[in-house]
Amino acid sequence: MTPRIVLGFCLLLSICVVALLLRLMVGRIPLESGAWQVVLSWPEDPIRPLRLGAAGSALAAGWCLGLAGLLLQVLLRNPLASPWVLGLSSGAGLGVMIALAAAVMVGVDAPTGGGLVVPAGCGALGALAITWWLGREGGVLEPLRLLLVGVIVASLAGALSMALQDIVPHGLRADFIDWMMGRIPEAPSGGLLLTCFVLAAVVTVVATLLADWIDLSCLGSDEARSSGLNLASLRTGLFLAAGALTAAAVALVGPIGFVGLLSPHLARLLVGPTHRVLVPATCLAGMAMLLGAEAVRQFIDLGGGRLHVGVLTALLGGPFFLWLLCTNRGTLR
């Protein structure tokens, strides 16, 4: 490995370790004035499992989102692609909204917290299936068609979600808005957390082994086919892997933006464009970004509670994204 690659990996690992320690050690104690004071101390039971759960959720979701963003940017040959272009975020939101509206109509208690995982996952997978079905041309996935279908699916799902908000009470509407802002669970479902880690690990290994083919696909369709690459099979694999990773992450933490968009660019800046090192670097970048945002938000209290992690990733990611555009660094190669 070149010194640049080694330094890039060391930097990403260092950010992950520092962010993990901060998330585990940052706490708050109430003051007599009603305000809160931030303190740094090693957590004891029963606080430690909650902080470990939040850290694990951030690592798993960041890993999934970062890797999904990289695969989509390769699939669509668009450096601005992110996990949300497939309509999965809006589909997950529609699944949650349908579950809330159905509970009100039937007269049962509406799902909250971890109970939103199943409808969110079903909604995301449903959007994935529709996008897959309509995004093919002649039985082969076409990047431009796939992108347009994803935008349309996202728009329709968003419109249906807003229409269903008129059915549910204001309290449930607030729960839905709170979920849409993205939140890191402190007591995640063990099965879902394990699924995210295993899925991300498997896709990472496979993508790294196929790195040479992925590099070749970035050169263009004609060059890839002339070199013997089965482009249709590669596109199908990239689509299914990115969709599954995004659906798992959305079910775990809700729709958190900018992580999947910016992680591949950050990794390219640090280790270069070769996918054999870019794939694992992007995974580390996704984990570092989301875990870092989760650690930083522990210090931010605007009076109504700590800032949502999805809001923080947008506030930090937006300026970085504009810098990429202005400096013309947002490229695939």
C-alpha positions in Angstrom: 0.0 0.0 0.0 1.1 3.5 -0.7 1.7 6.0 2.2 -1.5 7.9 1.2 -3.6 4.8 1.5 -2.1 3.8 4.9 -2.6 7.4 6.2 -6.1 7.5 5.0 -7.1 4.3 6.7 -5.3 5.4 9.9 -7.3 8.7 9.9 -10.6 7.0 9.4 -9.9 4.4 12.1 -8.8 7.2 14.5 -12.1 9.1 13.9 -14.1 5.9 14.6 -12.2 5.2 17.8 -12.4 8.8 19.1 -16.1 9.0 18.2 -16.8 5.6 19.9 -15.1 6.8 23.1 -17.0 10.0 23.1 -20.3 8.3 22.6 -19.6 6.0 25.5 -18.3 8.6 27.9 -20.4 11.7 27.3 -23.3 12.0 29.7 -25.5 14.8 31.2 -26.5 15.6 34.7 -29.4 17.9 35.7 -28.7 21.2 37.5 -30.9 23.0 40.0 -31.6 25.6 37.4 -33.3 23.0 35.2 -30.5 23.0 32.7 -28.1 20.1 31.9 -24.4 19.8 32.4 -22.3 17.7 30.0 -19.8 15.4 31.8 -17.2 12.9 30.6 -17.1 9.6 32.6 -17.0 5.9 31.9 -20.6 4.6 32.1 -21.8 2.1 34.7 -24.8 -0.1 34.6 -27.6 0.4 33.6 -26.3 3.3 31.4 -23.5 1.3 29.7 -25.7 -1.1 27.6 -27.7 1.8 26.3 -24.7 3.7 25.1 -23.2 0.6 23.6 -26.5 0.0 21.8 -26.5 3.4 20.4 -22.8 3.1 19.3 -23.5 -0.3 17.7 -26.5 1.1 15.8 -24.6 4.0 14.5 -21.7 1.8 13.3 -24.0 -0.7 11.6 -26.2 1.9 9.9 -23.2 4.0 8.9 -21.5 0.9 7.4 -24.6 0.0 5.4 -25.3 3.5 4.2 -21.8 4.3 3.1 -21.4 1.1 1.2 -24.8 1.5 -0.4 -23.9 4.9 -1.6 -20.7 3.7 -3.2 -22.5 0.9 -5.0 -25.2 3.2 -6.3 -22.6 5.8 -7.6 -21.0 3.0 -9.5 -24.3 1.6 -10.7 -25.8 4.9 -11.9 -22.3 6.3 -12.9 -23.4 9.5 -11.1 -21.3 10.9 -8.2 -24.4 12.6 -6.8 -26.2 9.3 -6.3 -27.2 8.3 -2.8 -29.3 5.5 -1.2 -32.4 7.6 -1.4 -32.5 7.8 -5.2 -34.2 4.4 -5.2 -37.2 5.7 -3.3 -36.4 3.5 -0.3 -36.5 6.4 2.3 -39.9 7.5 1.1 -41.1 3.9 0.9 -40.1 3.3 4.5 -41.9 6.5 5.5 -45.0 5.3 3.7 -44.8 2.0 5.5 -44.7 3.7 8.8 -47.5 6.0 8.0 -49.7 3.1 6.8 -49.1 1.3 10.0 -50.0 4.3 12.1 -53.2 5.0 10.0 -54.2 1.3 10.1 -53.8 1.3 13.9 -56.1 4.3 14.2 -58.7 2.9 11.9 -58.8 -0.5 13.6 -58.7 1.0 17.1 -55.6 -0.6 18.5 -52.5 1.0 20.0 -50.2 2.6 17.3 -46.7 1.2 17.0 -43.9 3.4 18.4 -40.1 3.1 18.8 -39.0 -0.4 17.9 -42.5 -1.2 16.7 -41.9 0.9 13.6 -39.0 -1.3 12.4 -41.3 -3.9 10.7 -43.5 -1.4 8.7 -40.4 0.7 7.8 -38.6 -2.4 6.5 -41.6 -3.6 4.6 -42.1 -0.2 3.0 -38.5 0.1 1.9 -38.5 -3.4 0.4 -41.8 -2.7 -1.3 -40.2 0.4 -2.9 -37.2 -1.6 -3.9 -39.4 -4.2 -5.6 -41.3 -1.6 -7.6 -38.2 0.2 -8.6 -36.6 -3.1 -9.7 -39.7 -4.1 -11.7 -40.0 -0.7 -13.5 -36.3 0.1 -13.8 -35.6 -2.6 -16.4 -35.5 -2.2 -20.1 -35.5 -5.5 -22.1 -34.9 -7.4 -18.9 -31.8 -5.4 -18.1 -31.4 -2.6 -15.5 -30.7 0.7 -17.2 -29.1 3.4 -15.0 -31.1 6.4 -16.4 -34.4 4.6 -16.3 -33.7 3.3 -12.8 -32.9 6.8 -11.6 -36.1 8.2 -13.1 -38.2 5.4 -11.6 -36.6 5.9 -8.2 -37.5 9.6 -8.2 -41.1 8.9 -9.2 -41.5 6.2 -6.6 -40.1 8.6 -4.0 -42.5 11.4 -5.0 -45.5 9.1 -5.0 -44.6 7.5 -1.6 -44.0 11.0 -0.1 -47.4 12.3 -1.4 -49.3 9.3 0.0 -47.5 9.7 3.3 -48.7 13.3 3.5 -52.2 12.3 2.5 -52.4 9.7 5.3 -51.3 12.3 7.9 -54.8 13.7 7.8 -56.1 10.4 9.2 -53.9 10.1 12.3 -54.1 12.2 15.4 -51.6 15.0 16.0 -49.6 13.0 18.5 -49.0 10.2 16.1 -48.2 12.7 13.4 -45.5 14.1 15.7 -44.1 10.6 16.2 -43.9 10.1 12.4 -42.1 13.4 11.9 -39.7 12.5 14.8 -38.9 9.2 13.1 -38.4 10.9 9.7 -35.7 13.0 11.2 -33.6 10.0 11.9 -32.8 8.6 15.4 -30.2 6.2 16.7 -31.8 3.6 19.0 -30.2 3.0 22.3 -31.9 -0.4 22.7 -32.0 -1.8 19.1 -33.5 -5.1 18.1 -30.7 -7.6 18.4 -31.8 -9.5 15.4 -32.0 -6.4 13.2 -28.6 -5.1 14.4 -27.0 -8.5 13.7 -28.6 -8.6 10.3 -27.2 -5.1 9.4 -23.7 -6.1 10.5 -23.7 -9.5 8.7 -25.2 -8.1 5.5 -22.7 -5.2 5.4 -19.8 -7.6 6.0 -20.9 -10.0 3.3 -21.4 -7.2 0.7 -18.1 -5.7 1.7 -16.2 -8.9 1.1 -17.9 -9.6 -2.2 -17.5 -6.1 -3.5 -13.8 -6.1 -2.6 -13.3 -9.4 -4.4 -15.0 -8.0 -7.5 -13.2 -4.7 -7.3 -11.4 -5.1 -10.6 -14.8 -5.6 -12.4 -16.2 -2.6 -10.6 -13.2 -0.5 -11.7 -13.8 -1.7 -15.3 -17.5 -0.8 -15.2 -16.6 2.8 -14.3 -14.9 3.2 -17.7 -18.1 3.0 -19.6 -20.5 0.4 -21.0 -18.7 -0.2 -24.3 -15.3 -0.6 -22.7 -16.7 -2.9 -20.0 -18.5 -5.2 -22.5 -15.5 -5.4 -24.8 -13.4 -6.6 -21.9 -15.7 -9.5 -21.2 -17.6 -8.0 -18.3 -21.2 -9.2 -17.9 -22.5 -5.7 -17.2 -26.2 -6.8 -16.7 -25.3 -9.2 -13.9 -23.0 -6.7 -12.2 -25.7 -4.0 -12.3 -28.3 -6.4 -10.9 -25.9 -7.4 -8.1 -25.1 -3.7 -7.3 -28.8 -2.8 -7.3 -29.9 -5.7 -5.0 -27.0 -5.2 -2.6 -27.5 -1.4 -2.3 -31.2 -1.8 -1.9 -30.9 -4.4 0.9 -28.3 -2.4 2.7 -30.4 0.7 2.6 -33.6 -1.1 3.7 -31.8 -2.6 6.7 -30.3 0.8 7.7 -33.6 2.6 7.3 -35.4 -0.1 9.4 -32.7 0.4 12.1 -32.3 4.2 12.4 -34.8 5.8 10.1 -34.1 7.9 7.0 -30.7 9.6 7.7 -29.4 11.6 4.7 -25.9 12.6 3.4 -24.0 9.7 4.9 -24.4 7.5 1.8 -23.8 10.4 -0.5 -20.6 11.8 1.2 -18.9 8.7 2.5 -17.6 7.5 -0.9 -16.3 11.0 -1.7 -14.5 11.3 1.6 -12.9 7.9 1.1 -11.8 8.8 -2.5 -10.1 11.9 -1.2 -8.2 9.9 1.4 -7.3 6.6 -0.4 -7.9 7.2 -4.1 -10.4 5.7 -6.6 -9.3 2.1 -6.8 -12.2 0.0 -5.5 -10.0 -2.6 -3.9 -9.1 -0.1 -1.2 -12.1 2.3 -1.8 -14.7 -0.3 -0.7 -13.3 -0.9 2.8 -12.4 2.8 3.1 -15.9 3.8 2.3 -17.3 1.5 5.0 -15.0 3.1 7.5 -16.0 6.6 6.3 -19.7 5.8 6.7 -19.1 4.4 10.2 -17.0 7.4 11.2 -19.5 10.0 9.8 -22.6 8.6 11.5 -20.9 7.6 14.8 -19.1 11.0 14.8 -22.4 12.8 14.3 -24.0 10.7 17.1 -21.2 11.6 19.4 -21.3 15.3 18.5 -25.0 15.6 19.0 -24.6 14.6 22.7 -23.2 18.1 23.3 -26.0 20.0 21.5 -29.2 20.7 23.4 -31.5 23.4 22.0 -33.9 23.3 25.0 -36.2 20.6 23.6 -33.8 17.7 23.9 -30.8 16.7 21.9 -30.6 17.5 18.2 -31.7 14.7 15.9 -28.8 12.9 14.3 -30.4 13.2 10.8 -30.6 17.0 11.2 -26.9 17.1 12.3 -25.7 15.0 9.3 -27.6 17.4 7.0 -26.1 20.5 8.6 -22.6 19.1 8.5 -22.9 17.3 5.2 -24.5 20.1 3.2 -21.5 22.4 3.3 -19.1 19.6 2.6 -21.2 18.5 -0.4 -21.1 22.1 -1.7 -17.3 22.2 -1.3 -17.1 19.0 -3.4 -19.1 20.6 -6.1 -17.2 23.9 -6.0 -13.8 22.2 -6.1 -14.9 19.6 -8.7 -13.8 16.7 -6.5 -17.1 14.8 -6.8 -16.0 12.3 -9.5 -16.1 8.6 -9.8 -12.5 8.3 -11.2 
